[in-house]
Amino acid sequence: MSSSLCVKLTQWMCYAVKLNSTYLSTCVANGLCSIVAVSGNLVIILAILRNSSLHTPSYVLLCNLAISDLGVGLFVQPLFIALRITEAKGLVDISCKLGFAYFSTAGCFAWLSFLTLTAVSVDRLLAVYLGPKYRAIVTVTKTKIVIFFLWIIAVVVGLIYVLDIASYFLAIISLICVCLLITSTNYFAIGRSLKRREARFQKRNKQVNATKQRRNSFNFGRYKKTITSMMYVYWVFLLCYLPYLCFSVVLKLVGRTSAVQEAYLVTATLVLANSAFNPCLYYWRILELRNAVKKLIGWREVAVTCENKPDCTYNASRDISVC
């Protein structure tokens, strides 16, 4: 590793002593979020993989989002903590190597999440506009090919930092703006389309046989719930990433200062914390996934209570009552 690259990777070390409290608090926050991100996303991934009914393009994208978040919790956040510790202790050589590992993996996994969320918005837009044709046109195989290219883009973004830091922040600003524009436009178009289609759907409801309509018409309720759930994920994503976008702009305009370094620590922590928020949102908002998680961990609700029922026996292993 060249000395010039090490200088770039360790250029913030001079602020470590002055920002000791910020270093400590962000390390603690990343440590807690790392535990939640690893455990939560691992459960989500296993629930999707082990449930055949969830092997659809939408859930393949969601699984990839969970994989990228798992990578953040498993690699990026521990590296963030280790890098901050070596910076505080003034260990230049170790900090240089950790800096290379941290910024490469962060650029890969964190921005893979952003790209995948953009792909999810495109998938939802196609689901609305294609209607019954969606399942025939958008397949799992095609979705996996898209994910492959998303990984390539994410890896390239991760390597840009160690090649040219100035180009990295320019690329990040451009990537965030483009993804935000695409995602916002898609969800706006989805909302308008659903309103128009629902109006026609309700008007037709008086003339078409209910059974035939349920078989042939677009399922508004299902897709509305799915879109609403992903909108929650999208808004939380915005709350986590927009501050980092502002930091990147300020860095380009102001340069390196103690205040800018402190802003970096806080905004970077917020970006990485998103990997812990997402699995909680999935479990809260997506019923099918919540049921799959309950099935995975063996959570069974008591079907019938045995209280005041002498002929009723309780099966503790399956958590059900049999009368």
N, C-alpha and C positions, 0 to 999 in steps of 0.2 A: 504494500500500500504506500503510495507516494506521500512525501512530507507535506506537499501542498494540499492534498486531500485531507490529511490529518488536521491541518490548520483550519480548514473549513468546518470540519466536524467538531472541533473543540473550541470554536471561536466564542462560545457563550460562557465558558468556564469562569471568566473573570467576574461574573455577576453572582456566582454561587453563594459566596459568603454573605453578601448583602441581602440576598433573597432566600435566606435559610428557612424561614417559616413557610414560604410559598413552596419551596422544594419539598419540605416535610409533609405539608398538607396534601399536595398533589400525589405524592408517593403513596400515602395512606389511602386516598380516594381510588387510585389505580389498583392498589392491592385488593380492596374490597370488591371493586367492579370486576376485576379479573376472576375472582372466585364465582361470582354470579354469572358472568359471561360463559365461562367454561362449563359449569354444571347445567345452566339453563339451555344453552344452545346444543349441548350434547344430547340432552333429553329430547329436544325438538327434532334433531336430526334422526335419532333412533326411532322416534315415533313415526316419522314420515317414511323411513326406509322399511319398517316392519309392518306397515299398514298398506296393503295393496290398493285400497280405495283412494289413497292419497298419491298414487303414482300418476299424476297428471302434470301438464306443462306448468300450471300455476304453482303447484306444490314443489316441483323440481326447482323453479326459480327461488321459492321460499327456502328450500333446503340449501341452495347455494348461498343465499343471504346468511343463513344460520352458520354455514361452514366458514364464511369470511369472518363473521363475528366470533366464531370459536377460535379462529387463528389470531384475532386481536387479543382475546383473553388469554390464550395459551402462550403466545410468543411476544406480541407487541407490548402489552402492558408490563410484563416482567422485565423486558428489555428497557422500557421507559424508566422503571424504578432503579434498575442496575446502573443505567447511564447517569441518572441524577445523583446517585450515591458516589460514583467515581468522579463526577464533576465537582461535587462538594469536597471530596478528599484530595482533589488536584492530581489524580492519577491519569496523566495525559495519554500514555500508551494504551492503557486498558480502555479509557474513555473513547479513544479513536476507533478501536475495534468494535466496541459496543455501539458507537454512533453509526458506523457503517451498517451493522446488523439491524439496529433499530429503524433507521430511516428507510432502509430497503424494504423491510417487512411491513412497516407502517404504511408506506406508499402503496404497497401491494394490497394488503388486506383491507385497510380503511377505505381506499378508493374503489376496491372491488365491490364493497357494500353499496357505495353510491351508484356505481354503474348497474348493479343488479336491481336496485330499487327503480332506476330509470327503465330497465327492461320490464319490470313488473307493471309499470304504468302503461307501457306499450302493449303488453299482454292483455291487460284489462280493457284497453281501448279496442283491441281486436275482438275480444269477447263480446263487447257491446255492439260493434258495427257488423260483425259477421253473423251474430246470432246462432242459429242452428248449424251453420257451416263451420263454426269455430273449431269443433272437435276434429273435423276432417282435415282442415287446413293447418291448424297449429297442433303439432304432434310433439311427443316427448323427445323423439330423435332430433327434430329441428331445434327444440329448446336447448338440448345438450350442446349442439353445434354453436348456438349463440353464446352459451356459457363459456365454451372453449375460447372464443374470441375475446370475451370479457376478461378472462384470465390473462390472455396475452397483453391486452391493453394495460391491465393493472400491474403486471410485472414490469412493463416498459416504464410506466410512471414511477414505480418504485426505484428503478435504476437511474432515472434522470437526476435524482438528488445528488448521488455520489459522483456524477459526471459533471454537472453544472448546477449549482445551487440557485443561481439567478433564473435559469431556465425552468427549474423545478417549480418555484413559486408562481412563475408566469403560467406554466402548464396547469397548476392547481387552480388558479383563478379562472382560467379558461374552461377547465373541466367542470368546475362547480357551476359556473354560469350557464354552460351549454346543457348540463344535466337538469338544472333547475328549470330552465326554459322549456325543455322537452317534457319533463314530468308535469309541470304546472299546466302547460297547454293541453296535454293528454287528459288530465283530470277535469279540466274545464270543458273540453269537448265531450267527455263521458257524461258529465252532469247535464249538459244541454240535450244530448242525444236521448238519455234516459227519460227526461221530462217529456220530450216529444213522443217517444214511443209509448210511454205509459198513458199519455192522453189518448192515443189511438187505440191502445189496448183496452182501456176502460170503455171507450165508445163502442168497440167491436164486441165487448162482453155481453151486450144486450141482444145481439143477433146470432152469435155463434154458440153452438152446443158446448157446454162447460167441459165435458170429457174430451171432446175433440180439441178444444182450445188448449187444455192443459198438455195435450200430447204434442201440439204443433207450434205453440207460441213461445216467444222468448221469456225465460224465467226471470222476471224483474226482481222479485223478492230475493232470490238467491244472489244475483249479481250485485244488487244494491248493498247487501250485507257484506259481501266480499270487498267491494270497492270502498265502503265506509271503513272497514277494518284496515285496509291498506292505506287509506287516507290518514288514519291515526298514526301509523308507522311513518308516513311521509312527513307529517307535521312535527313529530318528535325528532325526525332526522334533520329537518330545517333548524329547529331550535339548537341542535347540537353542532351543526356544520356552519351556519351563517356567522357566528362569532369568529370562527377560524378564517372564514373568507375575509372578514373585516380586518383581522390581524395581518393577513397576507398583503392586503392593500396598504395598510399602515407601514408595514415593513419595507415595502417597495418605495414608499414616499419619504419616510423618516429615517430609515436605517436602523442600526443596532443601538439600542439604549437599554438601561436597566428596566424601564417601564415596559418596553416592547418585549423583553425577555419574560417578564412576569406575565404579560398578556399571552405570550406563547404557551407558557406552562399551563395556564388556566384553560385556554381554548383547546389546546391539544388534549388535555384531560377530558374535556367535555365531548370532543369527537370520539375518543376511545370509549367513554362511558356509554355511548349509544349501543355498543355491542352487548351491554348488560340490560339495557332497557327493552330491546327488541323481543327477546324470548318472553318477557313478562307481558308485552303487548299481544303477542301471538296467543298466549294461553288465555288472556282476558277476552280478546275480541273474536277469535276464530273457534266456533263450536266444534267443528269436525276435528280440528287439531287438539283441542282440549280433551275430547273424548279419547283420542288416540293416545295422548299422554297418560290419562287415567288408566287406560288399558295396559300401557307399557309398564307402569309402576304397580299394577295389580290393585288399583283402587276400585272397590265395588261398593255400591250403596246397598243398604239393607232393604230388600224388597218388601218384606212383611215383618212387622214387629211381633215378637213372641209374647209380649205382655198380655196377661189375661187370656191366653190361648193354650190350653193344656195339651192339645194335639199338635202343637207347633214345635219343631226342633230347629236349632240354630247351627249352621255350618260355619264354623269360625274360619276355616281355610279359604272359603270363597266369599265370606261375609254376606251370606244370604240366609233367609229363613224359609224352611219348608214345612208346610202344614199337611 
